[in-house]
Amino acid sequence: MGELLAQALDWGCYVVEPSGAVQGLIYRPFMAWVNAQFGFDCRLVERTPIHESSRQVRPGQVLIASVSPEIRDPATPEPCRGGHLVLVHAVHGGVVRFHNPSGYTHNSESATLPMRVFQRFHADRGILITRPS
């Protein structure tokens, strides 16, 4: 993990401020790094609601989606949008299935939400990643 973090920092995927705080993932350098290092094809998704961007999620593809960290509690009445990343790995029948690395134990590995609920937390941006053939 330390080696991956060092590479990501070298590529400018994260910026560490003098205070030691880390800015969130910077998409374009991240896309360049995972393409060069691992051969993944990446496409930036901006200003696109989840019902549109999720159409691209097929076998061999995932979507890193920017959502509110409040997505862990779908009952949150007026969530902010963005500031946290989840990995959308399947969409079927109006349900979004995703991995939330900071979710609660019972819902982090493979959480599901109806698309309309997921959209409340979604910032309409992310990165579509396709594995190499």
N, C-alpha and C positions, 0 to 999 in steps of 0.2 A: 504494500500500500504506500509506503514511504517513497518508493521509486516512482510510482505512478503520480503521486502528488508533486514530486520534484519536477517530473516531465511537464505536468500541467502548468506549473508555475513558470517553467522555462518558456513555454509556448504562449504565455500570457492569458491562460484560461481563467486565472484568478489573479487578483491584485491584492497584495497585503499592504495595508496602510501603515504609516509609521507607528500608530498606536497598537498595531498587531491585529486589528480587525481585518477580516477578509471580506472583500466585495463578493457578491454572488457570481455564479458562472457567467463568463463573457462568451457569448455564443459563437461568434465567428472564429476566434482563435481556437476554441474547443473543436469546432467542426474541422478546421485545418489539421489539428493535431490527430484526431481519431482517424482522419482519412490517411494522413501520411504514415502514422505509426501502425495502424491496424487494418487499413484498407476499407473502412466503412464509408459508404456514400452518405452524405448528410445534406439535408435541404432545410433552410430556414423557413419557418412558418410564422407569418406575422399577420395581425389583424384578421384572424380566421377563427370563427367559433368552432367548438369541438365537433359539432355535427358535420362540419365540412372537413376539418383536418383529420378526423378519425376515419374517413373513407379511405385514406391512404395506408392505414395500418392493416397490413396483410401478413401472412406467414413470411418470416424473414425480415420483418420491419417492426420498429417500435417508434413511439413518439415520446420524447422528453417534453412534458407539458408543464408550463408555468401555471401554478395554482396558488391559492392561499394556503398557508399552513393550517388554517382552520378547517381544511377538508377532513381532518381527523374526526371532526364532530359535524356531520352533515346537517344537524338541526340548527346550526348557527344562523340566526335570522338575517343578518346583513353582513356577510363576510367581505373582507377586502379581496382583491384579485391580484394574484401574483406574489412573488417573494419566496416561493418554495417550488421544488421540482419533484415530479413523480414520473414514473415510467409506464406509459400506457402500452400494454402488450396485446390487448384484444378488445374488439368492439363487436357486439353481436346483439341483435334484437333490441336496440336502444339502450343497452347496458355497456358501460365502460369498465373494463377490468384493468387494474393498475397496481403497480408495486409502489408503496409509499415507505421510503427508508426510515422515516421518523414516525410512522403510524404506531398505533397501539399494537401490542403483541397479536391480538386476535384479528387485526385487519391490515397488517403491514405487508405481508408477502403477496397477497392477491386480494386486494380490496375491490369491491364492485359498487358502483352507483349508477342509478338511472342517468342517462345523458343530460336531461334537463337539470338535475341536481348538480352534476359535475360542472356544468356550464356556469353555475352561480359562483364558483370558485376560480374558474379558468380565466386567465389573462389574455386569451386569444393569441398566444404565441408559444413557440417551442421549436424543437428540432426533430425532423423526421429522419430516422437512421435506418439504412438498409445494409444488411450484411453482405460481404463480398460473395460473388458466385463461386 
